[in-house]
Amino acid sequence: MASEKKVFTKADIAEHSSAKSCWLSIHNKVYDVTKFLNEHPGGEEVILEVAGLGGSGTFATNAFEDVGHSTDAREMLKDYYIGDVAEADREADTSSEPVKTTPTAPESGGNGSSVMTYLIPVAVVLIGVLVYRYFM
């Protein structure tokens, strides 16, 4: 027999906003990330700011997406999944699947643009040094 999905209200989620019990709601799914706090590369404080309902009374979806988490991070979420947000409390305008981010290629081809990003500042510094020596 398949186990039923647990459903949590905003009130349920809001109770879990400390290092002792830390839940996040991302894309209307609820994750208990308490055991992950010490492992998070950005530090536990980043997660605790948005735990439960966070200081703004909203879910953690925007904070999670704004950072641009890797595919590996998105896969790790599955290990902490404990249920879904109740239908009445769901976030609007969010898909059930996380947004997949892919790196974009530079607009100009080749390594020319990356060389220019170093060449221009070096040229500016050299010109500055020459002007300084000439006038001082």
KEKE-3310 file (N, C-alpha, C; in steps of 0.2 Angstrom, whole numbers, plus 5000, padded with zeros to 4 digits):
npx = (5004:5003:5011:5002:5003:5009:5001:5003:4999:5001:5002:5007:5020:5026:5029:5041:5055:5068:5084:5083:5072:5069:5060:5057:5048:5047:5042:5029:5031:5036:5050:5061:5074:5083:5093:5102:5107:5120:5128:5126:5133:5132:5130:5121:5113:5108:5098:5090:5085:5074:5067:5053:5041:5049:5055:5047:5035:5032:5035:5049:5053:5056:5068:5076:5076:5082:5095:5100:5102:5112:5110:5113:5110:5096:5093:5097:5087:5076:5079:5075:5062:5046:5032:5018:5012:4997:4982:4974:4984:4994:5007:5005:5007:5018:5027:5026:5037:5054:5063:5074:5090:5102:5118:5123:5129:5143:5140:5148:5159:5172:5188:5190:5182:5184:5197:5198:5191:5201:5212:5208:5207:5220:5227:5221:5226:5240:5241:5237:5248:5259:5254:5254:5268:5274:5268:5272)
npy = (4994:5011:5025:5039:5056:5068:5083:5100:5115:5133:5137:5126:5125:5137:5135:5129:5135:5136:5131:5119:5113:5114:5119:5121:5128:5125:5128:5124:5112:5104:5104:5096:5102:5102:5093:5096:5109:5112:5108:5116:5125:5139:5143:5141:5151:5158:5149:5149:5161:5161:5150:5141:5152:5162:5179:5188:5182:5173:5159:5150:5149:5160:5165:5153:5151:5163:5163:5154:5139:5124:5110:5098:5103:5104:5091:5086:5091:5082:5072:5077:5080:5081:5082:5091:5108:5113:5114:5126:5135:5137:5143:5156:5157:5148:5134:5117:5110:5114:5128:5125:5129:5134:5137:5151:5154:5165:5180:5183:5173:5162:5165:5178:5188:5186:5188:5201:5206:5206:5213:5226:5232:5231:5239:5251:5253:5254:5265:5274:5274:5278:5291:5297:5296:5304:5317:5319)
npz = (5000:4995:5003:5010:5004:5015:5021:5024:5033:5032:5045:5051:5045:5049:5062:5062:5062:5067:5072:5079:5073:5057:5043:5026:5013:4997:4980:4984:4990:5005:5015:5027:5033:5044:5048:5038:5040:5045:5035:5024:5011:5011:5024:5040:5043:5032:5028:5039:5039:5030:5035:5041:5039:5036:5039:5031:5030:5020:5008:5005:4991:4982:4987:4986:4972:4968:4971:4963:4963:4960:4950:4957:4970:4969:4967:4979:4988:4987:4996:5008:5008:5015:5013:5006:5003:5010:5000:5001:5006:4996:4986:4974:4957:4955:4949:4950:4948:4950:4943:4930:4928:4916:4911:4901:4885:4880:4871:4860:4850:4854:4863:4864:4870:4884:4885:4883:4894:4904:4897:4895:4908:4913:4903:4906:4919:4916:4908:4917:4926:4918:4915:4928:4931:4922:4924:4937)
capx = (5000:5007:5009:4999:5007:5007:4999:5005:4997:5006:5003:5012:5026:5028:5031:5048:5059:5074:5090:5081:5067:5069:5057:5057:5043:5049:5037:5023:5033:5039:5056:5064:5081:5086:5100:5107:5109:5128:5132:5124:5139:5131:5130:5115:5110:5104:5092:5086:5081:5068:5064:5046:5038:5053:5053:5042:5028:5031:5038:5057:5054:5060:5075:5080:5077:5086:5102:5102:5105:5114:5106:5114:5106:5089:5092:5097:5080:5072:5081:5072:5055:5041:5025:5016:5008:4989:4979:4972:4989:4999:5009:5002:5012:5024:5026:5027:5044:5059:5065:5080:5095:5107:5123:5122:5136:5145:5137:5153:5162:5179:5190:5191:5179:5187:5204:5197:5190:5208:5216:5206:5209:5227:5229:5219:5231:5247:5240:5237:5255:5262:5252:5257:5276:5275:5266:5274)
capy = (5000:5017:5030:5045:5062:5073:5090:5105:5122:5138:5137:5120:5126:5142:5132:5125:5140:5136:5126:5113:5111:5119:5117:5126:5127:5128:5126:5121:5106:5105:5100:5096:5103:5102:5089:5099:5116:5112:5106:5121:5129:5147:5144:5139:5158:5159:5145:5150:5167:5159:5144:5142:5156:5168:5185:5191:5178:5170:5153:5150:5148:5165:5165:5147:5152:5169:5161:5150:5133:5119:5104:5094:5105:5103:5084:5085:5093:5076:5068:5081:5081:5077:5083:5096:5113:5113:5118:5133:5139:5136:5150:5158:5158:5144:5128:5111:5109:5119:5131:5122:5134:5132:5142:5154:5155:5172:5182:5183:5167:5162:5168:5185:5193:5185:5191:5209:5208:5207:5217:5233:5235:5231:5245:5257:5254:5256:5272:5278:5274:5282:5298:5299:5297:5309:5323:5320)
capz = (5000:4995:5009:5008:5005:5021:5019:5029:5032:5034:5052:5053:5043:5053:5069:5061:5060:5071:5071:5081:5068:5052:5037:5020:5008:4990:4975:4987:4993:5012:5016:5034:5032:5050:5047:5033:5041:5046:5029:5019:5009:5013:5031:5042:5044:5026:5028:5045:5038:5027:5038:5042:5034:5036:5042:5027:5031:5014:5008:5003:4984:4979:4990:4983:4965:4967:4972:4957:4965:4955:4949:4963:4976:4968:4968:4987:4991:4987:5002:5014:5006:5020:5011:5002:5006:5009:4994:5003:5008:4991:4983:4968:4951:4955:4946:4955:4947:4951:4937:4929:4926:4912:4909:4895:4882:4879:4865:4855:4850:4855:4870:4863:4875:4891:4885:4883:4901:4907:4894:4896:4915:4913:4899:4910:4924:4913:4906:4923:4929:4914:4916:4935:4931:4917:4927:4944)
cpx = (5004:5005:5007:5004:5005:5006:5000:5002:5002:5007:5008:5019:5030:5031:5039:5053:5065:5079:5088:5076:5066:5066:5057:5051:5045:5045:5032:5025:5037:5045:5059:5071:5086:5093:5105:5110:5117:5131:5131:5130:5138:5130:5122:5110:5105:5098:5087:5082:5075:5065:5057:5043:5043:5051:5047:5035:5027:5036:5045:5058:5058:5067:5079:5081:5082:5094:5105:5106:5107:5109:5107:5110:5099:5088:5092:5091:5076:5073:5077:5065:5051:5034:5024:5012:5001:4987:4977:4978:4995:5001:5006:5008:5018:5022:5028:5034:5049:5061:5072:5084:5100:5112:5122:5129:5137:5142:5142:5157:5169:5181:5191:5188:5182:5194:5203:5195:5196:5212:5214:5208:5216:5230:5227:5224:5238:5247:5241:5244:5259:5261:5255:5264:5277:5274:5269:5281)
cpy = (5006:5022:5036:5051:5066:5080:5094:5112:5127:5138:5132:5122:5132:5140:5129:5130:5141:5131:5119:5109:5116:5116:5123:5123:5130:5124:5122:5114:5108:5100:5101:5096:5104:5099:5092:5106:5116:5111:5111:5125:5137:5148:5143:5146:5159:5155:5147:5157:5166:5153:5146:5146:5162:5174:5189:5187:5174:5163:5155:5150:5153:5165:5159:5148:5158:5167:5157:5143:5128:5113:5099:5096:5104:5095:5082:5086:5086:5072:5071:5082:5077:5078:5089:5102:5112:5117:5125:5138:5140:5143:5150:5158:5154:5137:5123:5109:5115:5122:5128:5128:5131:5138:5144:5155:5163:5174:5182:5176:5168:5164:5175:5190:5192:5188:5199:5211:5209:5212:5224:5236:5236:5238:5251:5259:5256:5263:5277:5279:5278:5290:5301:5300:5303:5316:5324:5320)
cpz = (5000:5001:5006:5009:5011:5018:5025:5028:5034:5041:5054:5051:5047:5059:5068:5058:5064:5070:5074:5077:5063:5045:5032:5016:5001:4985:4978:4989:5000:5013:5024:5033:5038:5050:5042:5034:5042:5040:5023:5017:5011:5020:5033:5042:5038:5026:5034:5044:5034:5029:5040:5037:5033:5039:5038:5027:5024:5014:5005:4995:4981:4981:4987:4976:4964:4967:4966:4959:4959:4955:4954:4969:4975:4969:4976:4990:4992:4993:5008:5013:5012:5018:5007:5006:5005:5003:4995:5004:5002:4989:4976:4963:4952:4953:4951:4954:4947:4944:4936:4925:4922:4911:4902:4892:4880:4872:4859:4856:4852:4862:4869:4869:4882:4891:4886:4890:4905:4904:4895:4903:4915:4909:4903:4916:4922:4911:4912:4926:4925:4915:4923:4934:4927:4920:4934:4945)
residu = (MET:ALA:SER:GLU:LYS:LYS:VAL:PHE:THR:LYS:ALA:ASP:ILE:ALA:GLU:HIS:SER:SER:ALA:LYS:SER:CYS:TRP:LEU:SER:ILE:HIS:ASN:LYS:VAL:TYR:ASP:VAL:THR:LYS:PHE:LEU:ASN:GLU:HIS:PRO:GLY:GLY:GLU:GLU:VAL:ILE:LEU:GLU:VAL:ALA:GLY:LEU:GLY:GLY:SER:GLY:THR:PHE:ALA:THR:ASN:ALA:PHE:GLU:ASP:VAL:GLY:HIS:SER:THR:ASP:ALA:ARG:GLU:MET:LEU:LYS:ASP:TYR:TYR:ILE:GLY:ASP:VAL:ALA:GLU:ALA:ASP:ARG:GLU:ALA:ASP:THR:SER:SER:GLU:PRO:VAL:LYS:THR:THR:PRO:THR:ALA:PRO:GLU:SER:GLY:GLY:ASN:GLY:SER:SER:VAL:MET:THR:TYR:LEU:ILE:PRO:VAL:ALA:VAL:VAL:LEU:ILE:GLY:VAL:LEU:VAL:TYR:ARG:TYR:PHE:MET)
# end
